[in-house]
Amino acid sequence: MPDELLAIASSGEFDEFDLNEFFAAIGTDEDAEFKHKHEVQQWLDIIRGQYAATAVDALKSGTRPPFPYSDVRLLPYLQHAFWFLPNVAACHAMAHLLAERQNTFWHDYKVVVAAGISAGIGLDALPPVRKAIGGGFESKSIVLSCGKLTTGVTVPQWSSILMLRNLKSPETYFQAAFRVQSPWTLKNPEGDDPNREDILKPVCFVFDFAPTRALRQLSEYAIGLSPNESNPENAVKDLVSFLPVLAFDGANMTQIDAGGILDIAMAGTSATLLARKWESALLVNVDNDTLRKIMNNPEALAAVERIEGWRALGDNVIETIINKSEKVKDLKDKAAGDGLTAKEKKELTAEERDYKSKRKLVQEKLVKFATRIPAFMYLTDFRENTVQDVITKLEPKLFLRVTGLTVADFHLLVRLKVFNTEHMNQAVFAFRRYEDASLSYTGISAHRGLARYGLYNTVVESPV
């Protein structure tokens, strides 16, 4: 979930994202509507890969986020899905929102509300679902429920469940999740081999948008399954060998091991995901506009040339990137119009490959510079200050020695938006949270009342 959506629904002991609040609804039946309707609409755009903010980040990182209803690898398993919502009002509100005129993508799906008195009691809610699914090949369906059909029901065509509510009991969570693992097979499909059985659903997926809470459920469930196991990591390892966990870190989808699951359950992130945040291309801007600002500012140009390893990129690397990218743009415009000669096509390929590789190298050098920031955070005790203050005011000599840049150089590059301070704030917050969790076992708190935690260039207050 993007930070702007996380911010509107965070609460609880761990100050984590609250799905029940995010999907809270008011009214009943036809009058039901989400309290945060605008944000829920944004969420619908996100799971389709249509949210502008994440699209820009995807272009920077060079990867396409594997959102459920946009990734071609996942779409076959979302033809028939179960959406588990907080209550009856939320189910009706979601049905109304999916039916609105702007959501044309969702109009191909038959939406069944299996919630409330009107849906029937127990198995009475099942016939409308089976009718909507039919044979399962030509139809598409979404079942909205807040509890019905989560136990004792087998619908072979369900391949995915979206967990859109908080559940305190791991048993309830997995009882619902296991609805989608029922096998879907076709025996003797051509009528000539009674021993033949085609598997129509080789895998199934559970999508969760509150990963800290979800992985806490998973770790508790795993430990409960192995009460005699003294090492909780071994218990989790046994479970995830059958139930792999994949996490999206903002740029890549990676599989999380047992240790990472326990880290996220405790601290909201794992060491691996935290390291990836500080090695992400999203931390820096290397688009043509930003590079042009550097090139047109002699002080900024001199500053980046002092970054470790920059000289190895060659002379006038920024100017070369801008010129070649503009040349490629002109050639592509010509290709769309009159077409290109064989020589020009070859030139286009070579120029495009060259400027992209140079831009990638520039990006890597700037990211390498950004990775020095966690070192300052780890060594400093000045938690009430912004990290920018710590590295530029409290330890300017160390900053120069480690990075090769003066404080003035650094401020200039920040002002030119070479560094993406919004993503740095997110990475700093994740680091602070991980570090705090690793120290909290001592039971010692240096703060009383409101604790002030410095991010990259902001300070936030949190009740202790």
C-alpha positions in Angstrom: 0.0 0.0 0.0 1.3 3.5 -0.8 2.1 5.7 2.2 -0.7 8.1 1.5 -3.2 5.3 1.9 -1.5 3.8 4.9 -1.7 7.1 6.7 -5.5 7.3 6.8 -6.0 4.0 8.5 -3.2 3.3 11.0 -4.0 2.3 14.6 -3.6 -0.3 17.3 -0.8 -1.4 19.5 1.8 -1.6 16.7 0.5 1.5 14.9 0.1 -0.6 11.8 -2.3 -0.4 8.8 -5.9 -1.2 9.9 -7.8 -2.9 7.2 -11.1 -2.7 9.1 -10.8 1.1 9.3 -9.7 1.4 5.6 -12.7 -0.6 4.4 -15.1 0.8 7.0 -18.6 1.5 5.6 -21.7 3.2 6.8 -25.4 2.6 5.8 -27.1 -0.7 4.9 -27.9 -2.5 1.7 -28.5 0.0 -1.2 -27.4 3.0 1.0 -24.0 1.4 2.1 -21.0 3.5 1.2 -17.3 3.5 2.3 -16.1 6.1 4.8 -12.9 6.4 2.8 -14.5 5.9 -0.7 -11.9 8.0 -2.5 -9.0 5.9 -1.0 -10.8 2.6 -1.7 -11.2 3.7 -5.3 -7.5 4.3 -5.4 -6.9 0.9 -4.0 -9.1 -0.6 -6.8 -6.9 1.3 -9.3 -3.7 0.0 -7.5 -4.7 -3.7 -7.8 -5.3 -3.1 -11.5 -1.9 -1.5 -11.9 -3.5 1.8 -12.9 -2.4 4.0 -10.0 -0.3 6.9 -11.3 2.1 7.2 -8.4 3.1 3.5 -8.5 3.4 3.6 -12.3 6.1 6.3 -12.1 8.0 4.3 -9.5 7.8 1.2 -11.7 9.3 3.2 -14.6 12.2 4.3 -12.4 12.9 0.9 -11.0 12.6 -0.8 -14.3 10.2 -3.4 -13.0 6.4 -3.8 -13.2 4.8 -4.4 -9.9 2.9 -7.8 -9.8 -0.5 -6.3 -8.8 -3.2 -9.0 -8.7 -5.6 -7.8 -11.5 -2.8 -6.6 -13.9 -0.1 -9.2 -13.9 -0.6 -11.8 -16.7 0.9 -14.5 -14.5 -1.8 -13.9 -11.8 -4.9 -13.0 -13.9 -5.8 -16.7 -14.7 -6.0 -17.3 -10.9 -8.3 -14.3 -10.4 -11.0 -15.4 -12.7 -13.0 -16.5 -9.7 -11.9 -14.8 -6.4 -13.1 -14.4 -2.8 -12.9 -11.0 -1.2 -13.0 -11.2 2.6 -14.3 -7.9 4.0 -14.9 -6.5 7.5 -18.7 -6.5 7.7 -22.0 -6.6 5.8 -22.0 -2.9 5.1 -18.5 -3.1 3.6 -19.6 -6.0 1.3 -22.6 -3.9 0.0 -20.4 -0.8 -0.3 -17.8 -2.7 -2.4 -20.5 -4.1 -4.7 -21.9 -0.6 -5.3 -18.4 0.8 -6.0 -17.5 -2.0 -8.4 -20.7 -1.3 -10.3 -20.1 2.5 -10.7 -19.6 3.8 -14.2 -15.9 4.6 -13.9 -15.0 1.0 -12.9 -15.7 -0.5 -16.3 -12.9 -3.1 -15.8 -14.9 -4.7 -13.0 -18.2 -4.9 -15.0 -17.0 -8.1 -16.6 -17.1 -9.8 -13.2 -20.3 -11.2 -11.7 -20.3 -9.8 -8.2 -22.1 -11.9 -5.6 -22.7 -10.4 -2.1 -22.7 -13.4 0.3 -23.3 -11.3 3.4 -26.2 -10.3 5.6 -29.7 -11.8 6.1 -30.6 -11.5 2.4 -27.8 -13.9 1.4 -29.3 -16.7 3.5 -28.1 -18.7 6.4 -25.1 -21.1 6.1 -25.1 -23.1 2.9 -28.1 -21.2 1.5 -25.6 -18.5 0.4 -23.8 -21.0 -1.9 -26.3 -21.5 -4.8 -26.0 -17.9 -6.1 -22.2 -18.3 -6.1 -22.4 -21.6 -8.1 -24.8 -20.0 -10.5 -22.5 -17.0 -11.1 -19.5 -19.3 -11.7 -21.2 -21.9 -13.9 -18.6 -24.2 -15.4 -15.9 -21.7 -14.5 -14.3 -21.4 -18.0 -16.3 -18.6 -19.7 -17.4 -16.7 -16.6 -15.7 -14.3 -14.1 -16.8 -13.8 -10.6 -16.0 -12.0 -7.3 -17.7 -13.2 -4.1 -17.9 -10.5 -1.3 -18.2 -12.0 2.2 -17.5 -11.1 5.8 -17.8 -14.6 7.2 -20.2 -16.7 5.2 -18.7 -19.5 3.0 -15.4 -19.4 4.9 -15.8 -22.9 6.5 -17.1 -26.2 5.3 -17.5 -25.1 1.7 -15.7 -26.3 -1.4 -15.8 -24.2 -4.6 -13.1 -25.7 -6.9 -13.0 -22.6 -9.1 -11.9 -20.2 -6.4 -8.2 -19.7 -7.0 -7.6 -16.5 -5.0 -8.7 -14.8 -1.8 -8.1 -11.1 -0.9 -7.8 -10.6 2.8 -9.4 -7.2 3.3 -10.1 -7.4 7.0 -8.3 -7.8 10.4 -8.6 -11.2 12.0 -7.4 -11.8 15.5 -7.4 -15.6 15.3 -4.8 -17.3 13.1 -7.2 -20.3 12.8 -10.0 -18.2 11.3 -7.5 -16.5 8.9 -6.2 -19.8 7.6 -9.6 -21.5 7.6 -10.7 -18.8 5.2 -7.5 -19.0 3.2 -7.8 -22.7 2.7 -11.1 -22.2 0.8 -9.0 -21.5 -2.3 -6.7 -24.5 -2.1 -9.5 -27.0 -3.0 -8.4 -28.9 -6.1 -10.1 -28.2 -9.4 -9.6 -31.1 -11.8 -11.3 -32.6 -14.8 -11.5 -36.4 -15.0 -11.5 -38.1 -18.4 -11.7 -34.8 -20.3 -11.9 -36.4 -23.7 -14.0 -39.4 -22.7 -11.4 -41.9 -23.9 -9.2 -42.4 -20.8 -10.9 -43.0 -17.4 -7.5 -42.7 -15.6 -6.7 -39.3 -17.0 -7.2 -36.3 -14.8 -6.3 -32.7 -15.9 -5.4 -30.3 -13.2 -7.1 -27.0 -13.9 -5.8 -25.1 -10.8 -2.1 -25.9 -10.2 -1.6 -23.0 -7.7 -3.7 -20.7 -5.6 -3.0 -17.3 -4.0 -3.7 -15.4 -0.8 -3.3 -11.6 -1.2 -2.9 -9.5 1.9 -2.5 -5.8 2.2 -1.4 -5.6 5.8 1.7 -7.7 5.7 2.9 -7.2 9.3 -0.4 -8.4 10.7 -0.6 -11.2 8.2 2.8 -12.6 8.9 2.2 -12.3 12.7 -0.8 -14.6 12.1 1.3 -17.0 10.0 4.1 -17.2 12.7 1.5 -17.8 15.5 -0.2 -20.5 13.4 3.1 -22.2 12.6 4.2 -22.2 16.2 0.8 -23.5 17.2 1.1 -26.4 14.8 4.5 -27.4 16.3 4.1 -26.9 20.1 7.1 -29.1 20.9 9.5 -27.2 18.6 11.8 -25.1 20.8 13.0 -22.9 18.0 10.1 -20.8 16.5 12.1 -20.2 13.3 12.1 -24.0 12.6 8.3 -24.1 13.1 7.8 -21.3 10.6 10.2 -22.9 8.2 8.2 -26.1 8.1 5.0 -24.2 7.3 6.4 -21.9 4.6 7.9 -24.9 2.8 4.3 -25.7 1.9 3.0 -22.1 1.9 5.6 -19.8 0.3 5.4 -16.1 1.2 6.2 -13.5 -1.4 6.6 -9.9 -0.5 6.7 -6.8 -2.7 9.3 -4.2 -1.5 8.3 -1.4 -3.7 10.5 -2.5 -6.6 10.8 -6.3 -6.6 8.8 -9.4 -5.6 10.9 -11.7 -3.4 10.4 -14.8 -1.4 10.7 -14.4 2.4 12.4 -17.0 4.5 11.3 -18.0 8.0 13.7 -15.6 9.7 12.4 -12.7 7.6 8.8 -13.6 8.4 9.6 -13.4 12.2 11.4 -10.1 11.6 8.4 -8.6 9.8 6.0 -9.9 12.4 8.0 -8.2 15.1 9.4 -5.1 13.5 7.3 -4.5 10.4 10.2 -5.3 8.0 13.0 -7.8 7.6 16.7 -7.1 7.3 16.7 -8.2 3.6 13.7 -5.9 2.7 15.3 -3.1 4.7 18.6 -3.4 2.8 16.6 -3.4 -0.5 15.0 -0.1 0.4 18.4 1.5 0.7 19.6 0.0 -2.6 16.5 1.0 -4.5 16.6 3.1 -7.7 13.6 5.0 -6.3 15.9 6.9 -3.9 17.4 9.0 -6.7 16.2 10.8 -9.8 18.1 10.4 -13.0 15.6 11.6 -15.5 16.6 14.1 -18.2 15.2 17.1 -16.4 17.2 16.4 -13.3 20.4 15.6 -15.2 19.9 18.8 -17.2 19.7 20.8 -13.9 23.0 19.3 -12.8 24.7 20.0 -16.1 23.5 23.6 -16.1 24.8 24.2 -12.6 28.7 24.2 -12.4 28.7 23.7 -8.7 26.3 20.7 -8.9 28.3 19.2 -11.7 31.5 19.6 -9.7 29.8 18.0 -6.7 28.6 14.8 -8.4 32.1 14.4 -9.9 33.4 14.1 -6.4 31.1 11.1 -5.7 33.2 7.9 -5.3 33.6 6.1 -8.7 32.1 9.0 -10.7 35.3 9.6 -12.6 35.2 6.0 -13.9 32.1 6.9 -15.9 34.1 9.1 -18.3 34.1 12.7 -19.1 30.8 14.6 -19.8 28.7 11.5 -19.0 25.6 13.5 -18.1 25.7 15.5 -21.4 26.2 12.3 -23.3 23.1 10.7 -21.7 20.9 13.8 -22.5 22.2 14.1 -26.1 21.8 10.4 -26.9 18.4 10.1 -25.3 17.2 13.1 -27.4 18.7 11.6 -30.5 16.9 8.3 -29.8 13.6 10.2 -29.3 14.0 11.9 -32.7 14.7 8.6 -34.4 11.7 7.0 -32.8 9.5 9.9 -34.0 10.9 9.4 -37.5 10.1 5.7 -37.2 6.5 6.4 -36.3 6.3 8.7 -39.4 8.3 8.0 -42.5 10.1 4.9 -41.2 13.8 4.2 -40.8 16.5 2.9 -43.1 18.4 -0.3 -42.0 21.3 1.9 -41.0 19.2 4.2 -38.9 17.5 1.2 -37.2 20.9 -0.2 -36.3 22.0 3.3 -35.0 18.8 3.6 -33.0 19.4 0.3 -31.3 23.1 1.1 -30.5 22.3 4.6 -29.2 19.4 3.5 -27.1 21.5 0.7 -25.5 24.4 3.1 -24.9 22.5 5.9 -23.2 20.4 3.4 -21.1 23.6 1.7 -19.8 25.2 5.0 -18.9 22.0 6.2 -17.1 22.0 3.0 -15.2 25.7 3.5 -14.1 24.9 7.1 -13.0 21.9 5.8 -11.0 24.1 3.1 -9.3 26.7 5.7 -8.2 24.1 7.9 -6.7 22.4 5.0 -4.9 25.7 3.9 -3.6 26.1 7.4 -2.1 22.6 7.1 -0.5 23.5 3.7 1.1 25.9 5.6 3.4 23.0 7.2 5.3 22.1 4.1 7.4 25.7 4.1 8.7 25.1 7.6 10.2 21.8 6.4 11.6 23.3 3.4 13.2 26.2 5.3 14.8 24.2 8.3 16.0 22.1 8.7 19.1 20.4 11.9 18.0 16.9 10.4 17.4 15.2 13.7 17.9 16.9 15.2 14.9 16.3 14.7 11.2 18.9 12.4 9.6 19.8 15.3 7.3 20.6 17.4 10.3 22.7 14.6 11.9 24.9 14.1 8.8 25.2 17.7 7.8 25.3 19.7 11.1 26.3 17.3 13.9 28.9 15.3 12.0 29.9 17.4 8.9 33.6 16.4 9.0 32.7 12.7 9.1 30.2 13.3 6.3 32.9 14.7 4.1 35.3 11.9 4.9 32.9 9.1 4.2 31.1 10.5 1.2 33.6 12.9 -0.4 31.0 15.7 -0.5 30.8 18.8 1.6 27.6 19.8 3.3 27.0 22.6 0.8 27.4 20.0 -2.1 24.8 17.7 -0.5 22.3 20.5 0.1 22.6 21.6 -3.5 21.9 18.1 -4.8 18.9 17.7 -2.5 17.6 21.1 -3.7 17.9 20.0 -7.3 15.9 16.8 -6.4 18.7 14.5 -7.3 17.7 12.5 -4.1 14.1 11.5 -3.7 13.5 12.7 -0.1 10.0 11.1 0.1 11.4 7.6 -0.5 14.3 8.3 1.8 11.8 9.2 4.6 10.1 5.9 4.1 13.5 4.0 4.2 14.5 5.9 7.4 11.3 5.2 9.1 11.6 1.4 8.3 15.2 1.5 9.6 14.2 3.3 12.9 11.3 0.8 13.4 13.6 -2.2 12.8 16.3 -0.8 15.1 13.8 0.1 17.9 12.3 -3.4 17.8 15.7 -5.0 18.1 16.3 -2.9 21.3 12.9 -3.0 22.9 13.5 -6.3 24.7 15.6 -4.4 27.3 12.4 -2.6 28.5 14.3 0.7 28.6 12.9 3.8 26.9 14.8 7.0 26.7 11.6 8.9 26.0 8.6 9.9 28.1 5.3 11.2 26.8 5.7 12.0 23.1 8.8 10.5 21.5 10.2 12.5 18.6 11.7 10.4 15.8 13.8 12.0 13.1 13.2 10.8 9.5 15.4 12.0 6.6 14.2 15.6 6.5 11.2 15.5 8.8 10.5 14.7 12.5 7.4 12.8 13.6 6.0 12.4 17.1 4.7 9.2 18.5 3.1 8.3 21.9 5.4 6.1 24.0 
